[in-house]
Amino acid sequence: MSGIKRETIIRVILGICMIFVSIGMIYGKSKAGNADEKGRTYIEESEKTAKQKNTEKSRKDSTESTKADSTIKDQMTEAQQLSDTEAKDIAEAEAVEASIQPGQYPVMGISSIRAWQLVNYFKAHGSTYPAEVLTQGGAPDIETFAQMYYEEATAEGVRPEVAFAQAMKETGWLQYGGDMQITQYNFAGIGTTGGGVPGNSYPDVRTGIRAQIQHLKAYATDEALAGECVDDRYSYVTKGSAPYVEWLGQKENPEGYGWATGERYGYDIVEMIHAMRK
């Protein structure tokens, strides 16, 4: 084969190779372009999905926030209404209490005193609350004990401060030490007549408080009890014989009736009530 033919063949082969290379480059670019396009499409779709999710989340958060704000506002409104009602009741009670004459502090009636004031009064005295024993009777702390007094007294229309102050006087601030034992849940000396007679016993703290409240009501008025009678000495009392706290002492009672024989018994309780209000 001559040199010219060989050179021609080589050129043809190189030309063909270049054609294949060009085709390959064109195909590669086309494929890369498709890949880039798919990549861009995927990214765009991902971004779109993310935006949609964020939008939905923002709407959900906004809705929940609105609901939460609405709930809080409702709660605040309800609390304000309760507060306004409470304030009105206290104002009415204070107006009545302002008209109380010396020596005539009523056992019955609405009161401006609330349970928390009974608690503060006890704590201010510095006595230790006998939690170990009274827990067994259903009153593990002074807050529960005071709340029971408030509930039982208001249920019968008796002033809670009167019953609570009397209990503190009768039990020596729940320390006892006389004929009664704390496990009797008798907080007012009901049935104790001296000479070692322990008096009445009750199954739990609330029942003992209720009996005291009912006994006080028996002295204060001839009105019927609002609840079932648990005071088994209720029938012994001359109804309405001591409408004022000061008359609970027999020596100060015009008719000689009364809860106790000690001098100034009722007056001491009233002095305790005044201290409670300070």
Secondary structure by P-SEA (a helix, b strand, c coil): ccaaaaaaaaaaaaaaaaaaaaaaaaaaaaaaaaaaaaaaaaaaaaaaaaaaaaaaaaaaaaaaaaaaaaaaaaaaaaaaaaaaaaaaaaaaaaaaaaacccccccccccccccaaaaaaaaaaaccccccccccccccccaaaaaaaaaaaaaaacccaaaaaaaaaaaacccccccccccccccccccccccccccccccccaaaaaaaaaaaaaaaccccccccccccccccccccccccccccccccccccccccccccaaaaaaaaaaaaaac
